[in-house]
Amino acid sequence: MVRVRGLTEEFRKRAFRSALQAARDSAAILYDYFWERTSNSRMYKGTNDIVTTADLESCRVIKAHLKKDFPSHSFLFEEPEYTEKTRSDYLWVIDPLDGTTFHNRGLPFFSCLIALQVRGTTEFGLAYTPFSGDVFSVWRGKGGLQHNRRFRIEKTLHVSKTRDLKGALIGYSYGKSENHLDGMAVILKSLLPCCRALTRVGGADIGYVAGGNCDAFIDNSSTAWDFAGLSLMVREAGGRVTDFDGKEWNLNSQNIVASNSILHSGILNVINSKG
């Protein structure tokens, strides 16, 4: 078994560069499908769950890049055929195209999400939103940054200071089943009158919570590849991340609430109200 002797600064820099380049290489492929330069076939895994050629090609590109730099590491992808379990203590957790439906419909609200776990603990997270050029990155215990080389921006991630739910901007998503959709509809009906606005911009939502641009995010279907890195970002930025019962979020949680911490209990009260 590959043993971990601590994450050196050299390793952190190498892992960040590799993950970011993998995400950017993936984006180049995703653009070809987005602009219909290449045919993008769709397959339905469920009523609200599609996988496209773009998803699979993005998986291939990201895994090839990371595996070249870290050949002994394990991989967990949303698309299981690209998952690979080795005896390494290092596990890359990846959603190569968060926002498949948006991407497939020509809407620019999609992201690439990459996280690195070491011995079961999430140490690193990265979210890249190709159209805006925003890169959110975080290391456990080191805080997080938002980069944008197009606009020459680099800033430390810190959650908002919004104190009143009536002024809150809240992102949301929902699962793949009709039950998840119906459940979220009930929650949103209760939540909308209590907050400033709701937003739906794909996987970048939690990155923007960590950056203070959005005050909270909710999803009633939680998966490791969607939230492993993003939950770390919010916590490192001073926020709170739990399930709908208020228990600290982990990879086995069934749902997620990420917030600036101040608004957290109020949001949970609305979610768990009887309507």
Summary of the structure (lengths in Angstrom):
residues: 275
radius of gyration: 17.9
end to end distance: 51.6
largest distance: 53.4
contacts: 948
relative contact order: 0.13
helix: 36%
strand: 28%
